[in-house]
């Protein structure tokens, strides 16, 4: 069947970002820490997850509505992946990314990951000697005990346990840091993303061994609100429901924080940036000359197609990879990057490494049920970068797609299913193989 078509990212900018003067992509071994890192067989890794960032947002992918110069720069110097796919909503996507498993194996509730029965990429790297740090959006419940149990030694997070009291993620951020909520005096008129980057930078400055940083950005999730670079920020009420007009400045600020992190990257560091699901439906973006409505929560391409960039400091990779990638692929890929064995005692893993060798994945299987108050309907499908087949199990709102087969490259909004009698011989083969894949995973449930 045809296939279609970090160790030193250290110092990301933190509280000390205001005084950073080291130029981006510097190859200078400024001190012994640089020298030791350059010699290490286990590079630093920084994995950054953008919140609600669809593929069409980044200008390096063809986006025309927003400014992302720093992400564009590492895309040009690193590997830009054109076919990375996630679930249409953050919680199921992040559970897959963290554990390397399709959702039917361990996704039991929105905003929850059971630490008693799961191991994550944090556990994997910590167990192999890495110092681990988590910053940004947690939203997996459990507070301190779960964060530690799931693999992170140091952390500064928003929404650590109860989403009903999560509070602001942007202005006056309600941050839970190393076992305690920060006092009001420490957060008044501060901005969440600034504080997370400061924490990461401080962590890197004090790390004495290879480290893994998982930075779950809060940008650019709603509420759409002004950043510190906007005039409206000073008087802004953090409880305001927001306005989509601020989305462009939020993307600009997200990219600015990326630039601050990159400005303190040292040798032998991998930096990976990925989105967790499509852009919110309130957002319309110009993409390759076409106006695109955000697809978050929808099972179409604009709900699942996300940006992915891999950059290694001091190394010019400068390539575009069209391989098919799923978020379960991160666990085996991070093991490859860190030069450590993939764990054999985490249960069945579904991912396939996509670096340093290109992925050989031929399809992605989805078992998608967000399990929220508003969405509790299972949808199963299989796709590659060109074709997509829905199972007979499809949520009510998409019931017309049950059993249907689409060319998602020509029909990204899935308006015209291909009737069986009109399929080409190759399409008939792909359709049949997708149905076989669904039966294969159904037998494991």
JOUR-V801724 format. One record per residue. N is the residue number from 1. SS is DSSP state (2 for helix, 1 for strand, 0 for the rest). D_FIRST is the distance of its C-alpha to the first C-alpha in Angstrom with 1 decimal. Layout:
BEGIN
N | SS | D_FIRST
N | SS | D_FIRST
END
This chain:
BEGIN
1 | 0 | 0.0
2 | 0 | 3.8
3 | 0 | 6.6
4 | 0 | 9.5
5 | 0 | 12.4
6 | 0 | 34.4
7 | 0 | 37.1
8 | 0 | 39.6
9 | 0 | 38.8
10 | 0 | 41.8
11 | 0 | 44.5
12 | 0 | 42.9
13 | 0 | 45.9
14 | 0 | 48.0
15 | 2 | 51.5
16 | 2 | 52.2
17 | 2 | 49.9
18 | 2 | 53.0
19 | 2 | 54.2
20 | 0 | 51.0
21 | 0 | 51.5
22 | 0 | 48.8
23 | 0 | 46.6
24 | 0 | 42.9
25 | 0 | 40.7
26 | 0 | 43.8
27 | 0 | 43.4
28 | 0 | 46.9
29 | 0 | 47.6
30 | 0 | 50.3
31 | 0 | 51.4
32 | 2 | 50.8
33 | 2 | 48.1
34 | 2 | 46.1
35 | 2 | 46.7
36 | 2 | 45.7
37 | 2 | 42.6
38 | 2 | 41.5
39 | 2 | 42.0
40 | 0 | 40.2
41 | 0 | 37.0
42 | 0 | 36.2
43 | 0 | 35.9
44 | 1 | 37.1
45 | 1 | 34.4
46 | 1 | 35.0
47 | 1 | 32.5
48 | 1 | 33.5
49 | 1 | 32.3
50 | 1 | 33.3
51 | 0 | 34.4
52 | 0 | 33.0
53 | 0 | 31.6
54 | 1 | 28.7
55 | 2 | 26.6
56 | 2 | 28.9
57 | 2 | 32.0
58 | 0 | 31.6
59 | 2 | 32.7
60 | 2 | 30.3
61 | 2 | 27.5
62 | 0 | 29.4
63 | 1 | 31.9
64 | 0 | 35.3
65 | 0 | 37.5
66 | 0 | 38.1
67 | 0 | 39.2
68 | 0 | 36.9
69 | 2 | 38.1
70 | 2 | 37.7
71 | 2 | 34.2
72 | 2 | 33.4
73 | 2 | 35.1
74 | 2 | 33.1
75 | 2 | 29.9
76 | 2 | 31.0
77 | 2 | 32.0
78 | 0 | 29.2
79 | 1 | 25.5
80 | 1 | 24.7
81 | 1 | 21.5
82 | 1 | 20.4
83 | 1 | 17.9
84 | 1 | 19.9
85 | 1 | 20.4
86 | 0 | 23.2
87 | 0 | 24.8
88 | 0 | 27.1
89 | 0 | 30.2
90 | 2 | 31.6
91 | 2 | 32.5
92 | 2 | 29.2
93 | 2 | 27.4
94 | 2 | 29.9
95 | 2 | 29.9
96 | 2 | 26.1
97 | 2 | 26.7
98 | 2 | 29.7
99 | 2 | 28.4
100 | 0 | 24.7
101 | 0 | 24.2
102 | 0 | 22.9
103 | 2 | 25.9
104 | 2 | 26.3
105 | 2 | 27.2
106 | 2 | 30.2
107 | 0 | 30.8
108 | 0 | 34.0
109 | 0 | 36.0
110 | 0 | 35.9
111 | 0 | 37.4
112 | 0 | 37.4
113 | 0 | 35.9
114 | 0 | 37.6
115 | 0 | 38.8
116 | 0 | 39.7
117 | 0 | 36.2
118 | 0 | 34.0
119 | 0 | 33.6
120 | 0 | 32.3
121 | 2 | 31.4
122 | 2 | 35.2
123 | 2 | 36.0
124 | 2 | 33.4
125 | 2 | 35.0
126 | 2 | 38.5
127 | 2 | 38.3
128 | 0 | 37.4
129 | 0 | 40.4
130 | 0 | 39.5
131 | 1 | 42.0
132 | 1 | 40.3
133 | 1 | 41.3
134 | 1 | 40.1
135 | 1 | 41.4
136 | 1 | 41.0
137 | 1 | 39.7
138 | 0 | 39.6
139 | 0 | 39.5
140 | 0 | 38.4
141 | 0 | 41.9
142 | 0 | 44.1
143 | 2 | 46.1
144 | 2 | 47.1
145 | 2 | 46.2
146 | 2 | 42.6
147 | 2 | 42.0
148 | 2 | 43.3
149 | 2 | 41.6
150 | 0 | 38.2
151 | 0 | 38.6
152 | 0 | 40.8
153 | 0 | 44.2
154 | 1 | 45.4
155 | 1 | 44.6
156 | 1 | 45.8
157 | 1 | 44.2
158 | 1 | 44.6
159 | 0 | 44.3
160 | 0 | 44.6
161 | 0 | 45.2
162 | 0 | 46.6
163 | 2 | 45.0
164 | 2 | 48.2
165 | 2 | 50.1
166 | 0 | 47.5
167 | 0 | 49.7
168 | 0 | 48.9
169 | 0 | 46.0
170 | 0 | 47.3
171 | 1 | 51.1
172 | 0 | 53.2
173 | 0 | 50.1
174 | 0 | 50.5
175 | 1 | 49.2
176 | 1 | 49.1
177 | 1 | 49.4
178 | 0 | 49.7
179 | 0 | 51.2
180 | 1 | 53.3
181 | 1 | 53.1
182 | 0 | 54.6
183 | 0 | 58.0
184 | 2 | 58.6
185 | 2 | 60.5
186 | 2 | 57.4
187 | 2 | 55.1
188 | 0 | 57.5
189 | 0 | 56.3
190 | 0 | 53.4
191 | 1 | 49.8
192 | 2 | 47.1
193 | 2 | 44.6
194 | 2 | 47.5
195 | 2 | 48.5
196 | 2 | 45.1
197 | 2 | 44.6
198 | 2 | 48.2
199 | 2 | 47.4
200 | 2 | 44.3
201 | 2 | 46.3
202 | 2 | 49.1
203 | 2 | 46.7
204 | 2 | 45.2
205 | 2 | 48.8
206 | 2 | 49.8
207 | 0 | 46.7
208 | 0 | 47.6
209 | 0 | 44.2
210 | 0 | 40.5
211 | 1 | 39.7
212 | 1 | 36.9
213 | 1 | 37.7
214 | 1 | 35.9
215 | 1 | 37.2
216 | 1 | 36.4
217 | 0 | 38.0
218 | 0 | 39.8
219 | 0 | 39.3
220 | 0 | 38.5
221 | 0 | 38.7
222 | 0 | 41.4
223 | 0 | 44.4
224 | 0 | 44.1
225 | 0 | 47.2
226 | 0 | 48.9
227 | 0 | 48.3
228 | 0 | 51.2
229 | 0 | 50.7
230 | 0 | 51.5
231 | 2 | 55.2
232 | 2 | 54.7
233 | 2 | 53.8
234 | 0 | 57.4
235 | 0 | 58.5
236 | 0 | 55.2
237 | 0 | 55.4
238 | 0 | 52.5
239 | 0 | 52.6
240 | 0 | 52.0
241 | 0 | 48.9
242 | 0 | 47.9
243 | 0 | 46.9
244 | 2 | 43.5
245 | 2 | 45.5
246 | 2 | 45.3
247 | 2 | 41.5
248 | 2 | 41.5
249 | 2 | 44.1
250 | 2 | 42.3
251 | 2 | 39.1
252 | 2 | 41.5
253 | 2 | 43.1
254 | 2 | 39.8
255 | 2 | 39.0
256 | 2 | 42.6
257 | 2 | 42.3
258 | 2 | 39.1
259 | 2 | 41.3
260 | 2 | 44.0
261 | 2 | 41.7
262 | 2 | 40.2
263 | 0 | 43.7
264 | 0 | 44.4
265 | 0 | 41.3
266 | 0 | 42.2
267 | 0 | 40.3
268 | 0 | 37.4
269 | 1 | 36.2
270 | 1 | 32.8
271 | 1 | 32.9
272 | 1 | 30.0
273 | 1 | 30.3
274 | 1 | 28.1
275 | 1 | 28.8
276 | 0 | 28.8
277 | 0 | 28.1
278 | 0 | 28.7
279 | 0 | 32.1
280 | 0 | 34.8
281 | 0 | 35.1
282 | 0 | 38.6
283 | 0 | 37.3
284 | 1 | 36.3
285 | 1 | 34.9
286 | 1 | 34.4
287 | 1 | 30.9
288 | 0 | 30.1
289 | 0 | 32.9
290 | 1 | 31.9
291 | 1 | 33.9
292 | 1 | 31.7
293 | 1 | 33.0
294 | 0 | 32.1
295 | 0 | 29.7
296 | 0 | 30.8
297 | 0 | 30.6
298 | 0 | 28.3
299 | 0 | 24.7
300 | 0 | 23.6
301 | 2 | 22.3
302 | 2 | 25.9
303 | 2 | 26.4
304 | 2 | 23.5
305 | 1 | 22.6
306 | 1 | 24.9
307 | 1 | 25.9
308 | 1 | 25.2
309 | 1 | 27.1
310 | 1 | 27.6
311 | 1 | 30.8
312 | 1 | 32.6
313 | 0 | 36.2
314 | 0 | 37.5
315 | 0 | 34.1
316 | 0 | 32.6
317 | 0 | 28.8
318 | 0 | 28.6
319 | 1 | 24.9
320 | 1 | 22.4
321 | 1 | 19.2
322 | 0 | 16.4
323 | 0 | 14.4
324 | 0 | 14.0
325 | 1 | 17.1
326 | 1 | 18.9
327 | 0 | 22.6
328 | 0 | 22.0
329 | 2 | 20.7
330 | 2 | 24.2
331 | 2 | 25.8
332 | 2 | 23.7
333 | 2 | 23.9
334 | 2 | 27.7
335 | 2 | 28.1
336 | 2 | 26.5
337 | 2 | 28.8
338 | 2 | 31.8
339 | 0 | 31.2
340 | 0 | 31.6
341 | 0 | 29.8
342 | 0 | 27.5
343 | 0 | 29.8
344 | 0 | 29.3
345 | 0 | 31.7
346 | 0 | 30.4
347 | 0 | 28.6
348 | 0 | 24.9
349 | 0 | 23.2
350 | 0 | 19.9
351 | 0 | 19.5
352 | 0 | 17.6
353 | 0 | 19.7
354 | 0 | 19.1
355 | 0 | 22.0
356 | 0 | 23.2
357 | 0 | 19.6
358 | 0 | 16.9
359 | 0 | 15.0
360 | 0 | 11.6
361 | 0 | 11.4
362 | 0 | 8.3
363 | 0 | 10.7
364 | 1 | 14.5
365 | 1 | 16.5
366 | 1 | 20.0
367 | 1 | 23.0
368 | 1 | 25.5
369 | 0 | 29.2
370 | 0 | 31.5
371 | 0 | 34.5
372 | 0 | 37.1
373 | 0 | 40.2
374 | 0 | 38.7
375 | 0 | 35.1
376 | 0 | 34.5
377 | 0 | 31.7
378 | 0 | 28.3
379 | 1 | 25.1
380 | 1 | 21.7
381 | 1 | 18.5
382 | 1 | 14.9
383 | 1 | 13.5
384 | 0 | 11.5
385 | 0 | 13.4
386 | 0 | 13.1
387 | 1 | 12.8
388 | 1 | 14.9
389 | 1 | 15.8
390 | 1 | 19.3
391 | 0 | 20.5
392 | 0 | 23.8
393 | 0 | 25.5
394 | 0 | 26.3
395 | 0 | 29.5
396 | 2 | 32.3
397 | 2 | 32.2
398 | 2 | 28.7
399 | 2 | 29.1
400 | 2 | 28.1
401 | 2 | 24.5
402 | 0 | 24.2
403 | 0 | 21.1
404 | 0 | 20.3
405 | 1 | 17.0
406 | 1 | 17.5
407 | 1 | 16.4
408 | 0 | 18.0
409 | 0 | 18.0
410 | 0 | 20.2
411 | 0 | 21.8
412 | 0 | 22.3
413 | 0 | 25.2
414 | 0 | 23.3
415 | 0 | 25.9
416 | 0 | 23.9
417 | 0 | 21.4
418 | 0 | 19.2
419 | 0 | 20.7
420 | 2 | 18.7
421 | 2 | 20.5
422 | 2 | 19.5
423 | 0 | 15.8
424 | 0 | 14.0
425 | 2 | 11.9
426 | 2 | 8.7
427 | 2 | 10.5
428 | 2 | 11.5
429 | 2 | 8.1
430 | 2 | 7.7
431 | 2 | 11.3
432 | 2 | 11.2
433 | 2 | 8.9
434 | 2 | 11.3
435 | 2 | 14.2
436 | 2 | 13.3
437 | 2 | 13.3
438 | 2 | 16.6
439 | 2 | 18.0
440 | 2 | 17.2
441 | 2 | 19.2
442 | 2 | 21.8
443 | 0 | 22.7
444 | 0 | 23.6
445 | 0 | 26.1
END
